[in-house]
Amino acid sequence: MSGEAELYVSHLTEEGYQPTVDADGDVVFKHEGLTYYIDIDTNDESFFRLVCPNFWSIDSPEELLRALLAANYVTRKMKVAKVYVHNDGKDVSASIEIFLAQPEHFKAVFRRSLSALQSSISNFRSRMVGGGSL
């Protein structure tokens, strides 16, 4: 396990999560029924990326178009969050991507990052189900 992964696992454990490290070396945890992971980029320690993968499945060409529009809208309106449709057009993921002066500085922004990620997912879902706005 890398030093960064140890840092994230330690903090998440202190926060009450039960994190694991996957085969890629990323730190995985669950929160409110969804799976999240912290992407470990060994080539860029100042880059912090929190991801909620595949939270929405796309089942038709019409839904793909709505998902692309909703993802674009949410990404444009939310701070720091990205919502994106995978290249195969079958799933949607969301992430928080920021630069930190030091990897341990993630502790100061973790809760806000998780909250922003949850808000982006909620806003995406609202737009998909009812066309709601932010």
C-alpha positions as CSV (number, residue, x, y, z in Angstrom):
1,M,0.0,0.0,0.0
2,S,1.4,3.4,-1.0
3,G,1.9,6.2,1.6
4,E,-1.0,8.1,0.1
5,A,-3.3,5.1,0.4
6,E,-2.2,4.7,4.0
7,L,-3.0,8.3,4.7
8,Y,-6.5,8.0,3.2
9,V,-7.3,4.7,4.9
10,S,-6.2,6.0,8.3
11,H,-8.3,9.2,7.9
12,L,-11.4,7.3,6.6
13,T,-11.1,4.8,9.4
14,E,-11.0,7.7,12.0
15,E,-14.2,9.1,10.3
16,G,-16.0,5.8,10.8
17,Y,-15.7,4.3,7.4
18,Q,-14.4,0.8,6.6
19,P,-12.0,1.5,3.7
20,T,-10.2,-1.1,1.6
21,V,-7.5,-0.8,-1.1
22,D,-8.4,-2.3,-4.4
23,A,-6.2,-4.1,-7.0
24,D,-5.3,-0.7,-8.6
25,G,-4.2,0.7,-5.2
26,D,-7.2,3.0,-4.9
27,V,-9.0,3.5,-1.6
28,V,-12.6,2.3,-1.7
29,F,-15.3,3.0,0.9
30,K,-19.1,3.1,1.1
31,H,-21.2,6.1,2.1
32,E,-25.0,6.2,2.3
33,G,-25.4,3.2,0.0
34,L,-23.0,4.2,-2.7
35,T,-19.5,3.1,-3.3
36,Y,-16.8,5.8,-3.6
37,Y,-13.0,5.6,-4.2
38,I,-10.1,7.9,-3.9
39,D,-8.0,7.6,-7.0
40,I,-4.3,7.3,-6.2
41,D,-2.2,9.0,-8.9
42,T,1.4,8.0,-8.0
43,N,2.7,10.4,-10.7
44,D,0.9,13.5,-9.2
45,E,0.7,13.5,-5.4
46,S,-0.9,17.0,-5.4
47,F,-3.9,15.7,-7.3
48,F,-6.9,14.6,-5.2
49,R,-9.7,12.8,-7.0
50,L,-12.8,11.4,-5.2
51,V,-15.0,9.3,-7.4
52,C,-18.5,7.8,-7.3
53,P,-18.4,5.3,-10.2
54,N,-21.3,4.1,-12.2
55,F,-24.1,5.6,-10.1
56,W,-26.5,5.7,-13.0
57,S,-27.1,3.1,-15.7
58,I,-28.2,4.2,-19.2
59,D,-30.6,1.9,-20.9
60,S,-31.6,3.6,-24.2
61,P,-30.5,6.1,-26.8
62,E,-33.0,8.6,-25.5
63,E,-31.7,8.2,-21.9
64,L,-28.2,8.6,-23.2
65,L,-29.1,12.0,-24.7
66,R,-30.8,13.1,-21.4
67,A,-27.8,11.9,-19.4
68,L,-25.4,13.9,-21.6
69,L,-27.4,17.0,-21.2
70,A,-27.9,16.5,-17.4
71,A,-24.2,15.7,-16.9
72,N,-23.2,18.8,-18.8
73,Y,-25.7,21.0,-16.8
74,V,-24.5,19.7,-13.4
75,T,-20.8,19.9,-14.3
76,R,-21.3,23.5,-15.5
77,K,-23.3,24.6,-12.4
78,M,-21.5,22.8,-9.5
79,K,-18.2,23.8,-8.0
80,V,-15.3,21.3,-8.4
81,A,-17.6,18.4,-9.4
82,K,-17.6,16.6,-12.7
83,V,-20.5,14.3,-13.8
84,Y,-19.7,12.4,-17.0
85,V,-21.1,9.6,-19.2
86,H,-18.6,6.8,-19.9
87,N,-17.3,6.4,-23.5
88,D,-19.5,3.3,-24.0
89,G,-22.6,5.3,-23.2
90,K,-23.8,2.8,-20.6
91,D,-23.0,4.4,-17.2
92,V,-22.6,7.8,-15.5
93,S,-19.9,8.6,-12.8
94,A,-19.2,11.7,-10.8
95,S,-15.9,13.0,-9.3
96,I,-14.4,15.8,-7.4
97,E,-11.0,16.8,-8.8
98,I,-8.7,19.3,-7.1
99,F,-5.1,20.1,-6.5
100,L,-3.7,20.2,-3.0
101,A,-0.4,21.6,-1.8
102,Q,0.3,18.4,0.2
103,P,-1.6,15.1,0.1
104,E,-2.5,15.3,3.8
105,H,-4.4,18.6,3.1
106,F,-7.3,16.4,1.8
107,K,-8.4,16.1,5.4
108,A,-9.5,19.8,5.4
109,V,-11.7,19.4,2.3
110,F,-12.8,15.8,2.5
111,R,-16.3,16.3,4.0
112,R,-17.0,19.3,1.8
113,S,-15.8,17.3,-1.2
114,L,-18.0,14.3,-0.3
115,S,-21.0,16.7,0.2
116,A,-20.4,18.4,-3.2
117,L,-20.1,15.0,-4.9
118,Q,-23.4,13.9,-3.3
119,S,-25.1,17.1,-4.4
120,S,-23.9,16.7,-8.0
121,I,-25.3,13.1,-8.0
122,S,-28.6,14.3,-6.5
123,N,-28.9,17.1,-9.0
124,F,-28.1,14.8,-11.9
125,R,-30.8,12.3,-10.7
126,S,-33.3,15.2,-10.3
127,R,-32.7,16.3,-13.9
128,M,-33.0,12.8,-15.2
129,V,-36.2,12.0,-13.4
130,G,-38.1,15.2,-13.5
131,G,-36.0,17.8,-15.3
132,G,-35.4,19.6,-12.0
133,S,-33.0,22.5,-11.7
134,L,-30.2,23.2,-9.2
